[in-house]
Amino acid sequence: MPNLKRTIRFYFLKSGRTSGRNILLILSLFIGLFSGALALLLKNGVFFLRHLLIDETQFGIRNYLILIYPIIGITLTLILKKYIITDMQKHNIASILDAIARKGSKMKTHKTFSSIIGGMLTAGFGGSVGLESPIISTGAAIGSNIGRILKADYMTVTILLACGSSGAMAAIFNTPIAGVVFALEVLLIDLSRYSLIPLLVASLSGTIVSRIFSNPEVLFDLDVIEKFHLSQIPYFIIFGVIAGFLSFYFTDVFIYIRNKFNKIKKYGNRLLIGSLLLGLLTFIFPPLFGEGFNTIRLILSGDYYDIIDNSIFHTIDRNAIILILFFLFLVFLKVIATSITISAGGVGGVFAPALFMGAVFGFVFAHTINVLDIGIVLSERNFALIGMAALLGGILQAPLTGIFMIIEITVGYELIVPLMMTTVVSFIISKSLAPNSIFTKQLAQQGDLITHHKDNAVLTFMELQKIIEKDFAEIHPEDSLREIVKAVSKSKRNIFPVINDEKKLFGILLLDDIREIMFDNSYYDNTFAHDLMRIPSAVIEKTDKMKTVINKFNKTGSWNLPVTENGYYIGFVSKSRMFNEYRKLLVNISHE
């Protein structure tokens, strides 16, 4: 095995560009197959565990057990994270973006299996979350760790990480194109042939695993029965606008609840409060239990009254108002249940909740119009499908992912026009209300969001310490012009830091400041550095991020700026040295 690893590393790193890319394609194939297999394991595991725990055909004693199932699942997940793996980091897409932004795309080894176990325990016991984030995190960790073992460069590790995510995404939904689009739209920094082909290979191999070995009940495989008509376009636009506001509602509520739980310092208290609230919500509204894909299937098959039959409202007479109200509660409560599950300690994501919310609201919208009987009949099934794309595109702020996912699920382009229309409108509304998605908001606030922003990517990976220059002659504030001239004669620089005995920066002295008097002996012993020095136009702190450093250069127009740490002089940063380092990094992260 060590010999195999050494051989792969040799061809990958030291052979020609073509050979290296061939090895990359082979690696992407195996990463896609492995990620697809793990996605299948997770999806089937949760599917069978769910059927083992609850009976979805009618209201009964097992509904009362829903009150305690979430407590069991989240407790086991917390034990896993706190005492077995001892890592309380998030297992979601935000953690992948964090790894890309701040950790050189390196993810911890345990994430190749811990996210799957945590997701299975959380969702299997009724946590109102999706499995997509844990399995995407798992696939990303697989690719990242293979790149780390091979000691690949940053961009290659990032591509392998994205290959794992793409393969997992494609496998769990059986949507190879959506898997690639997701990786490009959400994760990757740059799009080129160098990144696109491996993603296609990984996504395709993950899909093949899914198609061969998946339980048919686990997959969506739908056909568009009812065609859309041009007369429905105004309704699609209205629906897209509302979907945009719902996407913002989802994001805002999710972050609000997460922040509230973060203020609860003891994990035991989070677990108790979260589990009790989640148990109560899922008991009253059983469709909130788990991912919610069974509810989506019932809506798409037209058996929506069966959803109420499995709740405490099964004795209420069936009528349109009750149905609409029940489903509206599901729309607005799903994000609350999801936020509580994750904030209390569960492992999961927002993919499935977004699809659930979109399908339910799409049905409610069309059903309400049909009940009002205003002269047009809308396809409730089509609006449920379109709602899934609109909410996914709005919440993730990844419209292409939402569009292509539904296109592939429905095996056709019949709904392409309304899909594009509603998803784009939803995305525009959501983006205008919340510039960053759930995944990117925290990173953006910290200035570490680099995906699809090459300048930010380069600045993030530039290290201030590496570009500090220290070969400057130091001058004391009490040095006379005679001593200054001696320092100038020995220095190759035209700028001199003025520092005291404690190495604190007093100011700077430029050669231009003394040029007119440096050969006049009458000034040599009665003119001192503190008389000639100037205060620098800006000072760089050792802790400044490179974006801050760039801003200081831009504002002052300076070519050199001093660097200090709590007032103590360290050295200088020159604009030319900084631009040279910028160019090297730019080539490294965007090679074709």
C-alpha positions as CSV (number, residue, x, y, z in Angstrom):
1,M,0.0,0.0,0.0
2,P,2.8,2.5,0.8
3,N,4.4,1.7,-2.6
4,L,1.0,2.3,-4.3
5,K,0.6,5.7,-2.6
6,R,4.2,6.6,-3.5
7,T,3.6,5.7,-7.1
8,I,0.4,7.7,-7.4
9,R,2.1,10.7,-5.7
10,F,5.0,10.5,-8.1
11,Y,2.8,10.5,-11.2
12,F,0.4,13.1,-9.7
13,L,3.0,15.6,-8.6
14,K,6.1,15.1,-10.7
15,S,5.0,13.8,-14.1
16,G,3.8,16.0,-16.9
17,R,0.6,18.0,-16.9
18,T,-1.2,15.5,-19.0
19,S,-0.3,12.5,-16.7
20,G,-1.2,14.5,-13.7
21,R,-4.6,15.2,-15.1
22,N,-5.1,11.6,-16.0
23,I,-4.4,10.6,-12.4
24,L,-6.8,13.3,-11.3
25,L,-9.6,11.8,-13.4
26,I,-8.9,8.3,-12.0
27,L,-9.0,9.7,-8.5
28,S,-12.3,11.5,-9.2
29,L,-13.8,8.2,-10.5
30,F,-13.0,6.4,-7.2
31,I,-14.0,9.3,-5.1
32,G,-17.4,9.4,-6.9
33,L,-17.9,5.7,-6.5
34,F,-17.0,5.7,-2.8
35,S,-19.1,8.8,-2.0
36,G,-22.0,7.3,-3.9
37,A,-21.8,4.1,-1.9
38,L,-21.7,6.0,1.4
39,A,-24.6,8.1,0.3
40,L,-26.6,5.0,-0.5
41,L,-25.7,3.5,2.9
42,L,-26.9,6.6,4.7
43,K,-30.1,7.0,2.7
44,N,-31.2,3.4,3.0
45,G,-30.2,3.3,6.7
46,V,-32.4,6.2,7.6
47,F,-35.2,4.9,5.3
48,F,-35.4,1.5,7.1
49,L,-34.9,3.0,10.6
50,R,-37.8,5.4,10.0
51,H,-40.1,2.6,8.9
52,L,-39.0,0.6,11.9
53,L,-39.9,3.4,14.3
54,I,-43.2,4.8,13.0
55,D,-46.3,3.7,11.2
56,E,-47.3,6.4,8.6
57,T,-50.6,4.8,7.6
58,Q,-52.8,6.0,10.4
59,F,-52.7,7.7,13.8
60,G,-51.8,5.4,16.6
61,I,-49.6,4.6,19.6
62,R,-46.5,5.1,17.6
63,N,-47.3,8.7,17.2
64,Y,-46.9,9.2,20.9
65,L,-43.4,7.7,20.7
66,I,-42.5,10.6,18.4
67,L,-42.4,12.6,21.6
68,I,-39.3,10.7,22.7
69,Y,-37.6,9.6,19.5
70,P,-35.9,13.0,18.8
71,I,-34.5,13.0,22.3
72,I,-32.9,9.6,21.7
73,G,-31.5,10.6,18.3
74,I,-30.0,14.0,19.3
75,T,-28.7,12.5,22.6
76,L,-26.8,9.8,20.7
77,T,-25.5,12.3,18.2
78,L,-24.2,14.6,21.0
79,I,-22.5,11.6,22.8
80,L,-20.9,10.8,19.4
81,K,-19.6,14.3,18.9
82,K,-18.6,15.1,22.5
83,Y,-17.2,11.9,23.9
84,I,-16.3,9.6,21.0
85,I,-15.1,11.9,18.3
86,T,-14.6,14.8,20.7
87,D,-15.2,17.3,17.9
88,M,-18.2,19.7,18.2
89,Q,-17.7,21.2,14.8
90,K,-20.5,21.5,12.3
91,H,-21.1,18.7,9.8
92,N,-22.7,20.8,7.0
93,I,-21.9,22.7,3.9
94,A,-20.8,25.8,5.8
95,S,-18.0,23.7,7.3
96,I,-16.9,22.7,3.8
97,L,-16.8,26.4,2.8
98,D,-14.9,27.2,6.0
99,A,-12.3,24.5,5.1
100,I,-11.9,25.9,1.6
101,A,-11.6,29.5,2.9
102,R,-9.4,29.1,6.0
103,K,-7.9,25.6,6.1
104,G,-6.5,25.1,2.6
105,S,-9.4,22.8,1.8
106,K,-8.2,20.3,4.4
107,M,-10.9,18.5,6.3
108,K,-10.5,16.2,9.4
109,T,-10.2,12.5,8.7
110,H,-13.1,11.6,11.0
111,K,-15.5,13.5,8.8
112,T,-15.3,10.7,6.3
113,F,-17.5,8.7,8.6
114,S,-18.7,10.8,11.5
115,S,-21.1,12.9,9.5
116,I,-22.8,9.8,8.2
117,I,-23.2,8.3,11.6
118,G,-24.5,11.6,13.1
119,G,-26.9,12.2,10.2
120,M,-28.3,8.6,10.5
121,L,-28.9,9.0,14.2
122,T,-30.4,12.4,14.0
123,A,-32.7,11.9,10.9
124,G,-33.4,8.3,11.7
125,F,-34.9,9.1,15.0
126,G,-37.0,11.9,13.7
127,G,-34.7,15.0,13.5
128,S,-36.3,17.4,11.1
129,V,-33.3,17.7,8.9
130,G,-31.9,16.6,5.5
131,L,-29.3,14.0,4.9
132,E,-27.7,15.9,2.0
133,S,-25.4,18.1,4.1
134,P,-23.9,15.2,6.1
135,I,-23.3,13.1,3.0
136,I,-21.9,16.0,1.0
137,S,-19.6,16.7,4.0
138,T,-18.6,13.1,4.0
139,G,-17.8,13.1,0.2
140,A,-15.9,16.3,0.6
141,A,-13.8,14.9,3.4
142,I,-13.0,11.8,1.3
143,G,-11.7,14.0,-1.6
144,S,-9.9,16.4,0.8
145,N,-8.1,13.6,2.6
146,I,-7.0,11.9,-0.6
147,G,-5.5,15.2,-1.7
148,R,-3.8,15.7,1.6
149,I,-2.3,12.2,1.5
150,L,-0.9,12.9,-2.0
151,K,0.4,16.3,-0.8
152,A,-1.4,18.0,-3.7
153,D,-1.6,21.8,-4.1
154,Y,-4.5,23.8,-2.9
155,M,-6.5,23.9,-6.1
156,T,-6.2,20.2,-6.7
157,V,-7.3,19.4,-3.1
158,T,-10.2,21.7,-3.6
159,I,-11.2,20.0,-6.9
160,L,-11.0,16.5,-5.2
161,L,-13.1,17.9,-2.3
162,A,-15.7,19.1,-4.7
163,C,-15.6,15.8,-6.6
164,G,-16.6,14.0,-3.4
165,S,-19.4,16.5,-2.8
166,S,-20.6,16.2,-6.4
167,G,-20.6,12.4,-6.3
168,A,-22.5,12.2,-3.0
169,M,-25.1,14.8,-4.2
170,A,-25.6,13.0,-7.5
171,A,-26.1,9.7,-5.7
172,I,-28.5,10.8,-3.1
173,F,-30.9,12.4,-5.6
174,N,-29.9,10.4,-8.7
175,T,-29.2,13.7,-10.4
176,P,-25.7,13.8,-12.0
177,I,-26.0,17.2,-13.6
178,A,-27.4,18.8,-10.4
179,G,-24.4,17.3,-8.6
180,V,-21.9,19.0,-10.9
181,V,-23.9,22.3,-10.9
182,F,-24.0,22.3,-7.1
183,A,-20.3,21.9,-6.8
184,L,-19.7,24.7,-9.3
185,E,-22.3,27.0,-7.9
186,V,-21.7,26.6,-4.2
187,L,-18.2,25.2,-3.6
188,L,-15.6,25.9,-6.3
189,I,-13.5,29.0,-6.7
190,D,-13.0,28.8,-10.4
191,L,-14.6,27.0,-13.4
192,S,-12.3,25.5,-16.0
193,R,-11.8,22.3,-17.9
194,Y,-9.3,21.3,-15.2
195,S,-12.1,21.3,-12.6
196,L,-15.2,20.5,-14.8
197,I,-14.1,17.1,-16.2
198,P,-13.2,15.5,-12.8
199,L,-16.6,16.8,-11.4
200,L,-18.4,15.2,-14.3
201,V,-16.6,11.9,-13.7
202,A,-17.3,11.9,-10.0
203,S,-20.9,12.8,-10.4
204,L,-21.5,10.2,-13.1
205,S,-19.9,7.4,-11.0
206,G,-21.9,8.4,-7.9
207,T,-25.1,8.3,-10.0
208,I,-24.2,4.8,-11.4
209,V,-23.8,3.4,-7.9
210,S,-27.2,5.0,-7.0
211,R,-29.0,3.6,-10.0
212,I,-27.6,0.0,-9.6
213,F,-28.0,-0.5,-5.9
214,S,-30.7,1.9,-4.6
215,N,-34.0,0.8,-3.2
216,P,-36.6,2.2,-5.7
217,E,-38.7,3.5,-2.8
218,V,-35.8,5.8,-1.7
219,L,-35.4,7.6,-5.1
220,F,-37.6,10.1,-6.8
221,D,-38.5,9.1,-10.3
222,L,-41.3,11.3,-11.6
223,D,-42.9,12.2,-14.9
224,V,-44.5,15.5,-15.8
225,I,-48.1,14.4,-16.6
226,E,-49.7,17.9,-17.0
227,K,-48.1,20.4,-19.3
228,F,-48.0,24.1,-18.4
229,H,-49.8,26.7,-20.4
230,L,-48.7,30.3,-21.2
231,S,-51.8,31.6,-19.6
232,Q,-50.3,30.5,-16.2
233,I,-47.2,32.7,-16.5
234,P,-48.6,35.5,-14.2
235,Y,-49.2,32.9,-11.5
236,F,-45.7,31.5,-11.8
237,I,-44.3,35.1,-11.4
238,I,-46.5,35.7,-8.3
239,F,-45.5,32.3,-6.9
240,G,-41.8,33.1,-7.5
241,V,-42.1,36.4,-5.6
242,I,-43.8,34.7,-2.6
243,A,-41.2,31.9,-2.8
244,G,-38.4,34.6,-2.5
245,F,-40.0,36.0,0.6
246,L,-40.4,32.5,2.0
247,S,-36.7,31.8,1.3
248,F,-35.8,34.9,3.3
249,Y,-38.1,33.8,6.1
250,F,-36.4,30.4,6.2
251,T,-32.9,32.0,6.4
252,D,-33.9,34.6,8.9
253,V,-35.7,32.2,11.3
254,F,-32.9,29.6,11.0
255,I,-30.2,32.1,11.9
256,Y,-32.4,33.6,14.7
257,I,-33.0,30.2,16.4
258,R,-29.4,29.2,15.9
259,N,-28.2,32.4,17.7
260,K,-30.7,31.9,20.5
261,F,-29.4,28.3,21.1
262,N,-25.8,29.5,20.9
263,K,-26.5,31.6,24.0
264,I,-27.3,28.5,25.9
265,K,-23.8,27.4,27.0
266,K,-24.6,24.0,28.5
267,Y,-25.1,21.3,25.9
268,G,-27.4,19.4,28.3
269,N,-29.8,22.4,28.4
270,R,-29.7,22.8,24.6
271,L,-30.5,19.1,24.3
272,L,-33.4,19.2,26.8
273,I,-35.0,22.3,25.4
274,G,-34.5,21.4,21.8
275,S,-35.7,17.8,22.1
276,L,-38.8,18.7,24.0
277,L,-39.8,21.4,21.5
278,L,-39.0,19.1,18.6
279,G,-40.9,16.2,20.1
280,L,-44.0,18.4,20.6
281,L,-43.9,19.8,17.1
282,T,-43.5,16.4,15.4
283,F,-46.3,14.9,17.6
284,I,-48.8,17.6,16.6
285,F,-47.5,17.7,12.9
286,P,-46.0,14.3,12.1
287,P,-44.9,15.3,8.6
288,L,-42.2,17.3,10.3
289,F,-40.7,14.0,11.5
290,G,-37.5,13.3,9.6
291,E,-36.6,14.5,6.1
292,G,-40.2,14.8,4.9
293,F,-39.8,13.0,1.6
294,N,-42.7,10.8,2.3
295,T,-45.0,13.8,2.6
296,I,-43.6,15.1,-0.8
297,R,-44.4,11.7,-2.4
298,L,-48.0,11.8,-1.1
299,I,-48.4,15.4,-2.4
300,L,-47.1,14.5,-5.8
301,S,-49.3,11.3,-6.0
302,G,-52.4,13.3,-5.0
303,D,-52.9,11.4,-1.7
304,Y,-52.6,14.6,0.4
305,Y,-55.4,13.7,2.8
306,D,-53.4,10.7,3.9
307,I,-51.0,13.2,5.5
308,I,-53.7,14.5,7.8
309,D,-54.8,11.0,8.6
310,N,-51.5,10.3,10.4
311,S,-51.9,13.3,12.8
312,I,-54.1,14.2,15.8
313,F,-56.4,16.0,13.3
314,H,-57.5,12.8,11.6
315,T,-60.9,13.0,13.3
316,I,-61.7,16.4,11.8
317,D,-63.9,16.5,8.8
318,R,-62.1,16.7,5.5
319,N,-62.5,20.1,3.8
320,A,-60.4,22.5,1.8
321,I,-59.9,25.0,4.5
322,I,-58.6,22.5,7.1
323,L,-56.3,21.1,4.4
324,I,-54.9,24.5,3.5
325,L,-54.4,25.6,7.1
326,F,-52.7,22.3,8.0
327,F,-50.3,22.6,5.1
328,L,-49.6,26.3,5.8
329,F,-48.6,25.3,9.3
330,L,-46.2,22.7,7.8
331,V,-44.7,25.4,5.6
332,F,-43.9,27.8,8.4
333,L,-43.0,25.3,11.1
334,K,-40.6,23.2,9.1
335,V,-37.7,25.7,9.4
336,I,-38.4,26.0,13.1
337,A,-38.2,22.2,13.5
338,T,-35.0,22.0,11.4
339,S,-33.3,24.9,13.3
340,I,-34.2,23.3,16.6
341,T,-32.8,19.9,15.5
342,I,-29.5,21.3,14.4
343,S,-29.1,23.8,17.2
344,A,-29.8,21.2,19.9
345,G,-26.9,19.1,18.7
346,G,-28.2,17.1,15.7
347,V,-26.4,16.6,12.5
348,G,-28.2,17.5,9.3
349,G,-28.8,20.1,6.6
350,V,-31.4,22.3,5.0
351,F,-31.6,20.7,1.6
352,A,-34.5,18.4,2.3
353,P,-36.3,21.0,4.5
354,A,-36.1,23.4,1.6
355,L,-37.5,20.8,-0.8
356,F,-40.2,19.9,1.7
357,M,-41.2,23.6,2.2
358,G,-41.3,24.2,-1.5
359,A,-43.4,21.2,-2.4
360,V,-45.9,21.9,0.4
361,F,-46.2,25.6,-0.4
362,G,-46.4,24.9,-4.2
363,F,-49.3,22.5,-3.5
364,V,-51.0,25.0,-1.2
365,F,-50.7,27.9,-3.7
366,A,-52.2,25.9,-6.6
367,H,-54.8,24.2,-4.4
368,T,-56.0,27.6,-3.1
369,I,-56.3,29.1,-6.6
370,N,-58.3,26.0,-7.7
371,V,-60.6,26.1,-4.6
372,L,-61.3,29.8,-5.3
373,D,-62.5,28.8,-8.7
374,I,-61.4,32.1,-10.5
375,G,-61.5,30.6,-14.0
376,I,-58.2,28.9,-14.2
377,V,-57.0,25.4,-13.0
378,L,-53.4,25.1,-11.9
379,S,-51.6,21.8,-11.7
380,E,-51.0,21.1,-8.0
381,R,-48.3,18.5,-8.8
382,N,-46.4,20.8,-11.2
383,F,-46.5,23.7,-8.7
384,A,-45.2,21.3,-6.0
385,L,-42.3,20.5,-8.2
386,I,-41.6,24.1,-9.2
387,G,-41.9,25.1,-5.5
388,M,-39.1,22.7,-4.7
389,A,-36.8,24.4,-7.2
390,A,-37.9,27.9,-6.2
391,L,-37.3,27.4,-2.5
392,L,-34.1,25.5,-3.0
393,G,-32.7,28.2,-5.3
394,G,-33.8,30.9,-2.9
395,I,-32.6,29.4,0.3
396,L,-29.3,28.1,-1.0
397,Q,-29.0,31.1,-3.3
398,A,-28.1,28.5,-6.0
399,P,-30.8,28.8,-8.6
400,L,-29.2,26.5,-11.2
401,T,-28.9,23.7,-8.7
402,G,-32.7,23.9,-8.0
403,I,-33.6,24.1,-11.7
404,F,-31.5,21.1,-12.8
405,M,-32.4,19.0,-9.8
406,I,-36.1,19.1,-10.7
407,I,-35.4,18.7,-14.4
408,E,-33.5,15.5,-13.7
409,I,-36.1,14.3,-11.1
410,T,-38.8,14.7,-13.7
411,V,-36.7,13.2,-16.5
412,G,-37.4,16.0,-18.9
413,Y,-37.5,19.7,-19.8
414,E,-41.3,20.1,-20.0
415,L,-41.3,22.5,-17.0
416,I,-38.1,24.3,-17.9
417,V,-39.8,27.7,-18.6
418,P,-41.8,27.9,-15.3
419,L,-38.8,26.4,-13.4
420,M,-36.5,29.1,-14.6
421,M,-39.0,31.8,-14.2
422,T,-40.0,31.1,-10.6
423,T,-36.6,30.1,-9.4
424,V,-34.9,33.2,-10.8
425,V,-37.6,35.5,-9.4
426,S,-37.2,33.7,-6.0
427,F,-33.5,34.0,-6.1
428,I,-33.6,37.7,-6.9
429,I,-36.0,38.5,-4.1
430,S,-34.1,36.3,-1.6
431,K,-30.7,37.8,-2.7
432,S,-32.0,41.3,-2.4
433,L,-33.3,40.7,1.2
434,A,-30.3,38.6,2.4
435,P,-27.1,39.1,0.3
436,N,-25.6,35.9,1.8
437,S,-27.2,32.4,2.2
438,I,-27.3,30.3,5.4
439,F,-24.0,28.7,4.4
440,T,-22.1,31.9,3.6
441,K,-23.4,34.5,6.0
442,Q,-20.9,33.9,8.8
443,L,-17.9,33.5,6.5
444,A,-18.9,36.7,4.7
445,Q,-19.1,38.6,7.9
446,Q,-15.6,37.4,8.8
447,G,-14.3,38.3,5.3
448,D,-13.4,34.7,4.6
449,L,-15.9,33.9,1.9
450,I,-13.8,33.1,-1.2
451,T,-15.8,30.9,-3.4
452,H,-16.3,32.4,-6.9
453,H,-14.3,35.5,-5.8
454,K,-10.7,35.0,-7.0
455,D,-9.4,38.2,-5.5
456,N,-10.7,37.2,-2.0
457,A,-9.3,33.8,-2.5
458,V,-5.8,35.1,-3.2
459,L,-5.9,37.6,-0.3
460,T,-7.1,34.9,2.1
461,F,-4.1,32.7,1.3
462,M,-1.5,35.5,1.4
463,E,0.4,35.5,4.7
464,L,1.5,38.9,5.9
465,Q,4.4,37.4,7.7
466,K,5.9,36.1,4.5
467,I,6.0,39.5,2.8
468,I,7.4,41.6,5.7
469,E,10.9,43.0,4.8
470,K,13.3,43.6,7.7
471,D,16.5,44.8,6.0
472,F,16.0,48.5,7.0
473,A,18.6,50.6,8.9
474,E,17.0,51.6,12.2
475,I,17.4,55.2,13.5
476,H,17.0,56.4,17.0
477,P,14.9,59.6,17.6
478,E,18.0,61.3,19.2
479,D,20.4,60.4,16.4
480,S,22.0,63.5,14.8
481,L,22.2,64.1,11.1
482,R,25.8,63.0,11.2
483,E,24.7,59.5,12.4
484,I,21.8,59.5,10.0
485,V,24.2,60.1,7.0
486,K,26.4,57.2,8.2
487,A,23.3,54.9,8.3
488,V,22.3,56.1,4.8
489,S,25.7,55.3,3.4
490,K,25.5,51.7,4.5
491,S,21.8,51.1,3.6
492,K,20.4,50.0,0.2
493,R,17.0,51.5,1.2
494,N,15.6,55.0,1.0
495,I,13.3,54.7,4.0
496,F,14.4,54.4,7.6
497,P,12.3,53.5,10.7
498,V,12.7,55.8,13.7
499,I,12.5,53.7,16.8
500,N,13.3,54.1,20.5
501,D,15.3,51.9,22.8
502,E,12.2,49.7,23.4
503,K,11.8,49.2,19.7
504,K,8.6,51.2,19.5
505,L,8.0,53.0,16.2
506,F,8.2,56.8,16.5
507,G,8.0,57.6,12.8
508,I,9.8,57.2,9.5
509,L,12.5,59.1,7.7
510,L,12.7,59.2,3.9
511,L,15.9,59.9,2.0
512,D,14.0,62.8,0.2
513,D,13.5,64.4,3.7
514,I,17.3,65.0,4.2
515,R,18.5,65.1,0.6
516,E,19.0,69.0,0.6
517,I,20.9,69.1,3.9
518,M,22.7,65.8,4.1
519,F,25.9,67.3,2.7
520,D,25.8,70.5,4.7
521,N,28.1,70.1,7.7
522,S,26.4,72.9,9.6
523,Y,23.4,70.7,10.2
524,Y,25.3,67.6,11.3
525,D,25.4,68.1,15.0
526,N,22.4,70.3,15.7
527,T,19.7,68.5,13.7
528,F,18.2,65.3,14.9
529,A,16.0,62.5,13.7
530,H,13.0,63.6,15.7
531,D,13.2,66.9,13.8
532,L,13.3,65.3,10.4
533,M,11.0,62.3,10.7
534,R,7.4,62.2,9.6
535,I,4.4,60.2,10.9
536,P,3.6,57.3,8.5
537,S,0.4,57.8,6.6
538,A,-0.7,54.4,7.9
539,V,0.6,51.6,10.0
540,I,0.0,47.9,9.4
541,E,-0.7,45.8,12.4
542,K,0.7,42.2,12.5
543,T,-2.8,40.9,13.0
544,D,-4.3,42.7,10.0
545,K,-5.8,40.6,7.2
546,M,-4.5,41.1,3.7
547,K,-7.7,42.8,2.6
548,T,-7.1,45.5,5.3
549,V,-3.5,45.8,4.2
550,I,-4.6,46.4,0.6
551,N,-7.1,49.0,1.7
552,K,-4.4,50.9,3.7
553,F,-2.1,51.0,0.6
554,N,-5.0,52.2,-1.6
555,K,-6.1,54.9,0.8
556,T,-2.6,56.3,1.4
557,G,-1.1,55.8,-2.0
558,S,2.1,54.7,-0.2
559,W,4.7,52.3,-1.7
560,N,6.0,51.1,1.7
561,L,4.2,50.9,5.0
562,P,5.6,50.0,8.4
563,V,4.4,46.9,10.3
564,T,4.0,46.9,14.1
565,E,2.8,44.6,16.9
566,N,1.2,46.6,19.7
567,G,3.3,49.6,18.7
568,Y,6.6,47.7,18.4
569,Y,8.4,47.9,15.1
570,I,8.7,44.7,13.0
571,G,9.5,45.7,9.5
572,F,8.0,47.1,6.3
573,V,5.7,45.8,3.6
574,S,6.3,47.0,0.1
575,K,3.7,47.2,-2.6
576,S,5.9,45.5,-5.2
577,R,6.7,42.5,-2.9
578,M,3.0,42.2,-2.1
579,F,2.0,42.2,-5.8
580,N,4.6,39.6,-6.6
581,E,3.3,37.3,-3.9
582,Y,-0.3,38.0,-5.1
583,R,0.6,36.9,-8.7
584,K,2.2,33.7,-7.5
585,L,-0.8,32.7,-5.5
586,L,-3.2,33.7,-8.3
587,V,-1.4,31.2,-10.6
588,N,-1.5,28.5,-8.0
589,I,-5.2,28.6,-7.3
590,S,-6.4,29.1,-10.9
591,H,-4.2,27.0,-13.1
592,E,-5.8,25.6,-16.2
